[in-house]
Amino acid sequence: MIDIRLIRETPETVRKNIEKKHQHEKLHLVDKIRKKDIEWRNQKQRVDKLRHDRNIISKEISKAKKEKKPSTILMKKAKLIPKKIEEIEAKASNLQKQIKEMLLQIPNIVHESVPHGKSAEDNEEKEVIGKPTEKKFKVKNHAELGEELGLLDFDSSAKISGNGFYVLKGQLALLNQALISYARDFMVSKGYEYIEPPLMIKKEILSGVFSKAEIEQMSYKIEGEDLYLIATSEHPVIGMYINKVLKKEELPIKLTAYSMCFRKEIGSHGVDEKGLFRTHQFNKQEMVVICKPEDSYKYYDELLSLSKQLFKNLGIPIRELESSAGDLADLKAKGADLEAWSPRQKKYFEVTSVTNMEEAQARRLNIRYTDEKNQKRFVHTLNNTAIATSRALVAIMENYQNADGTIDIPEVLQKYMNGKKKIEK
């Protein structure tokens, strides 16, 4: 959510940003918010004047009583004021609610370095790390290979839970756990505090990180309770700080969290596609940074660098794609994806995503800190996927696949697999 002062003082900046994000249907909201804001401020001034009048009348009544003069008319006036204040405050409160609902629809101001573009098709390649592997045999689909090895079971998961789920077995299930342990240890070694958050979240916090449409499309609601299953570890982690005022000495806060995640919507591939790439349930290790505004792009670079190092250590060829303005979600000021190489498809696919939301998320959740001048300011919040293990498994099963259908285990994971170097039937 942006600061309303941007709309009051520099509405053209907000309009240009909406145009840069190709959300022209939202342009009318700027004038609508300005109009409602003027009306709200007028109502506030009326309340302030009534309170001022009430104070004057109270003094006149007191004076009249001391001088034993009649004060009946003054008393009648005084009795009318509280009701008027209540009526105007109710109107002002309703206006403020309308303004907030519209502000939540206005996209965050994107960073000046963000490339122009309408969609993901316009994202810019920034760096390629590792040489894409070229196999001399036909690379099998990971789902097919997993079933042949007896390590992936989609038939049983469909019977248990329906489409969009999976059962990992044996060495593949252990490899999944090895990825979780590796990502955890890697992040902790970089100075990030390890967190295991709740798997359910209240709507108050969810509304601070997701739009209403995203909540309806992606989140599983717990019937009869004010709880949803989490869609990513980031949400409960950042929710730990809702309505907090932090000391400047506490910043930056650097956290890494592991959790299972749950999503109703699983993307354009559709729920019926067999595989690990898009599923309703998956394992994820997340990175979160809460920092001073002047430091946020330093930590943006750090988060991106950590993701690159993590996949480089795994020996997976990757590339960095910077998100264009049109591809950024409304809360994002800047973002990038890392994509892993698929030797089967001979193209890259997304495995992690880094985001700087600047103060937009903190404003929604009311997370502030006290600066050097003892002023309360909103923090900046950033997050990045350290690893989503299901997608990492796809990358390993393709890049480390052998002609005989076995899978080599990346060296950094072998210590978590009791020294095992290969997965075979």
Protein Blocks (a to p, Z undefined) as FASTA:
>chain_A
ZZfklmmmmmmlmmmmmmmnopaklmmmmmmmmmmmmmmmmmmmmmmmmmmmmmmmmmmm
mmmmmnopafklmmmmmmmmmmmmmmmmmmmmmmmmmmmmmmmmpccdddfklccdfblm
lpccfbdgdjadddfbdcddfklmmmmnopacfklmmmmnoghiacdehjlmmmmmmmmm
mmmmmmmmnopacddddfbdcfklmmmmpcfklmmmmmccdehiacdddfbfklmmmmmm
goiacdfklpccddddddddddfbgcjnopklgcjkbcfbdcdddddddddfklmmmmmm
mmmmmmmmmmmmnopacddddddfklpcfklmbdcddddddfklopacdfbdcddekjmm
mmmnopacddfkopacddddddddfbafklmmmmmmmmmpcfkopacddfklmmmnnopa
bdcZZ
